[in-house]
Amino acid sequence: MAALPFPFALGMAPPAETRSPSLEATERDAFARLYATLAPRIHRFLSDLLFDATLARDGTQETFARVLLHPHLSHDASRVVPFVFGIARNVSLELRKARVRAGSATGNEPETIAPPSACPEASFACRETAAALRAGLAELPEERRAILLLRLDHGLSYDDVATTMGVSLAKVKIEIFRAKEALRAHLEASK
Amino acid sequence: MKHPADDLYETDLEDEDDDLVGLFRAREAALPAIALDVAAVHARATELRAEARRTWAARTASRVATGFRDRNGAWLSSIGGLAAAACFFLSLGAHESAFAPSDEREAAVGFCPETVEPRAAPGNLLSVASFSRAAQETTMSTDVGVSDARIVTCTLFGP
């Protein structure tokens, strides 16, 4: 093993996120593809966690900026999706904390549910369903909601959900079971 | 090893045909496309790198300086300061744009901002204390947009 120059020999090598941003062309392409593929999903995930369009946009940008600090991951398709969702979850928690701080300082309600604007105006049934789904999601605790979304909306495997959330596989199964029950009950009640 | 919950919720592993999945799919199909701005992401990533670089450099320099002060006599504190300085400048020099002006406010402040005073005492050119202060001020310097290398140079050698 080659000797490291001072101060890296003292075990003080700079962390990966401080490295030069000079990405190879292939890395830039890989990141661009990753961004085009995952950004809409991450935006939807953050929107469902935060219920705030502006925060979801900011959070999406922040998430991918952090992904860029680890450009080598763009090449590993099997690891990258749970990794990006994990970053998005952390970003959402940070944004949530910041919003609570700002909300408590200004006296605003920290969490508000955005009006359902996803469906075309003509599709009344679609809008109603989207609104009921969103309201049902809003009633779930944050962690349970995130687990349910990762599995049902974003199709991550149970193992990947457990890795992303940093919880056990058993907990993932239990949380999904309970979240489904609660969501179905809400949808039934709203019919 | 199989967990008891595996049996209890085994059926949930087969949720591809779940009615709720259908709802999520329908909603996804109806969502409008979002505007993608890769350039903004790259710009933010550059900011994050610079932030991490400053934090790491200041922390490393401070650790080296503190270590020398705690473990060695006063006469070695100069070496400690030198080591810390070398460590700091190496860390900055290893990355591009570390010595570039951070923004326009820097030009208005001048080479040495008023907040930085020379602390190089006679006979102790690079004292650990002065370097520790420099490291601390470096982290604070982001508020006024003064580059890391410049503020340390001013602190150690004066305006």
Interface residues (C-beta under 8 A of the other chain):
Chain A: P5 F6 P7 L10 M12 P14 P15 E17 T18 R19 S20 P21 S22 F31 A32 Y35 A36 A39 P40 H43 R44 R57 T60 Q61 E62 F64 A65 R66 L68 L69 A118 C119 P120 S123 C126 T129 A130 L133 R151 L152 D153 Y158 S168 L169 A170 K173 I174 I176 F177 K180 L183 R184 L187
Chain B: H3 P4 A5 D6 L8 Y9 D12 L13 D15 D18 D19 L20 V21 L23 F24 A26 R27 E28 A30 L31 P32 A33 I34 L36 D37 V38 A40 V41 H42 R44 A45 T46 E47 L48 R49 A52 R53 W56 A57 T60 R63 V64 A83 A86 C87 L90 S91 A94 H95 E96
